């Protein structure tokens, strides 16, 4: 392999490594954002369930114990 070809191969390798590192960083950031959104959604669902239970209690619709 000539010096020019060797240099071109090294440049290509460096460019690919840089691109892969950038992609990994973006993927990590997106993963963290997704995890955060899922956590927020879970909290909202928990709050909604609590509010529905409170409304049912206020409306006298709480579960009655069943007799056996």
C-alpha positions as CSV (number, residue, x, y, z in Angstrom):
1,X,0.0,0.0,0.0
2,X,1.4,3.4,-0.9
3,X,1.7,6.3,1.5
4,X,-1.2,8.0,-0.1
5,X,-3.4,4.9,0.2
6,X,-2.3,4.4,3.8
7,X,-3.1,8.0,4.7
8,X,-6.5,7.8,3.0
9,X,-7.2,4.6,5.0
10,X,-6.2,6.3,8.2
11,X,-8.3,9.3,7.4
12,X,-11.3,7.1,6.7
13,X,-10.8,5.2,9.9
14,X,-10.6,8.4,11.9
15,X,-13.7,9.8,10.2
16,X,-15.7,6.6,11.0
17,X,-14.6,6.6,14.6
18,X,-15.7,10.2,15.0
19,X,-19.0,9.5,13.3
20,X,-19.6,6.4,15.5
21,X,-18.8,8.4,18.7
22,X,-21.2,11.2,17.6
23,X,-23.9,8.6,16.9
24,X,-23.3,6.9,20.3
25,X,-23.6,10.3,22.0
26,X,-26.9,11.1,20.2
27,X,-28.2,7.6,21.0
28,X,-27.3,8.0,24.6
29,X,-29.0,11.4,24.8
30,X,-32.2,10.1,23.1
31,X,-32.2,7.1,25.5
32,X,-32.0,9.3,28.5
33,X,-34.8,11.6,27.1
34,X,-37.0,8.5,26.5
35,X,-36.4,7.1,29.9
36,X,-37.3,10.5,31.4
37,X,-40.5,10.8,29.4
38,X,-41.5,7.2,30.5
39,X,-40.9,8.1,34.1
40,X,-43.0,11.3,33.8
41,X,-45.7,9.3,32.2
42,X,-45.7,6.7,35.0
43,X,-45.9,9.5,37.6
44,X,-48.9,11.1,35.8
45,X,-50.6,7.7,35.6
46,X,-50.1,7.2,39.3
47,X,-51.5,10.7,40.0
48,X,-54.5,10.0,37.8
49,X,-55.2,6.7,39.5
50,X,-55.0,8.5,42.9
51,X,-57.3,11.3,41.7
52,X,-59.9,8.8,40.3
53,X,-59.9,6.8,43.6
54,X,-60.4,10.1,45.5
55,X,-63.3,11.1,43.2
56,X,-64.9,7.7,43.6
57,X,-64.6,7.9,47.3
58,X,-66.2,11.4,47.3
59,X,-69.0,10.2,45.1
60,X,-69.7,7.2,47.4
61,X,-68.5,4.7,44.8
62,X,-65.8,3.2,46.8
63,X,-65.6,-0.6,46.6
64,X,-68.0,-2.3,49.1
65,X,-66.7,-5.5,50.7
66,X,-68.3,-8.5,49.2
67,X,-70.0,-11.0,51.5
68,X,-69.1,-14.7,51.1
